[in-house]
Amino acid sequence: MFNKVVIFGVGLIGGSFARALRHAGVVTTLVGVGRSPQAMARALELGIIDQVAASVQDAMAGADLVLIAAPVAQTATILASLLPYLEAGTVVTDAGSTKSDVVAAARAVMKERVGQFVPGHPIAGRETNGPDAAIVDLYHGKKTVLTPLPENAAGDIDRVAAAWSACGAIIHRLTPQEHDTVFASVSHLPHLLAYALVDDIARKPHADLLFQYAASGFRDFTRIAGSSPEMWRDISLANQSALLGELDAYLAQLTGLRAMLANGDGAAIEAVYANAQRARCRWIEAIETAEAPPAQDSSPE
């Protein structure tokens, strides 16, 4: 399917993309580009990529597909670096967790060639980073959201979708604005809250004692606070408007809960907890149904 795939940022996201494409047998050559020579050498050592590009020009020569898997604030810089060497048949995509800012950057940098950029976002991750974190099945059964542009050719969109499908992902489509509104609520806000809670506890005079007794509930709630601070700083600022709206709504929820607690209103507190429990159970059931293997036909021949 692909002769040459170039990946800017061969860490968890880019490295897992490379591993999955190789496992699927749909790529001949995988080329890595990155800021850290040590990380790129490690990706090569692990067999995630076949070569480290000597230059951006070298990387882009004959490339079928380019994935930008770097913090979203780097998108414009990376696009500007590759644009002089972007061949007519090359499609560029990204894995950024925000899309409106990425699209704006692509339009500003690529101008009349923006049709060669198909924005995307794989909905998968772990709290670990770097080439050693990359796994072959990170995207299996997970959603990848594409937010195509009016300028994109249908064949280019299909090529990007085919790459993610080969990784085992399920393809969805949203507009950039829809994407950012949705993920401010279910991804960006949870990360902000997890970081804030751990930071709050870490700054207390008796933090060591608190962490000593923190158990599985705290670990599960704060797992995502182990993610890359640079990446999530960029995501938070890139989706500032939508994230502020979600944060304000959450602060209102906390204010309401505080009043219930101060008033000793157990019934009201239980009602909130019960509603949350029901909603989460429905969500988990929906996930399990969607990910369940198809039923085998046991009828006689």
Salt bridges, closest charged atoms under 4 A:
GLU45 OE2 - ARG42 NH1 3.14
ASP50 OD1 - ARG22 NH1 3.20
ASP94 OD2 - LYS99 NZ 2.91
GLU127 OE1 - ARG223 NH1 3.14
ASP132 OD1 - ARG42 NH2 2.70
GLU151 OE2 - ARG107 NH1 2.58
ASP156 OD1 - ARG159 NH2 3.74
ASP180 OD1 - HIS179 ND1 2.86
ASP199 OD2 - ARG203 NE 2.85
ASP200 OD2 - LYS204 NZ 3.56
GLU230 OE1 - ARG35 NH2 3.26
ASP234 OD1 - ARG233 NH2 2.90
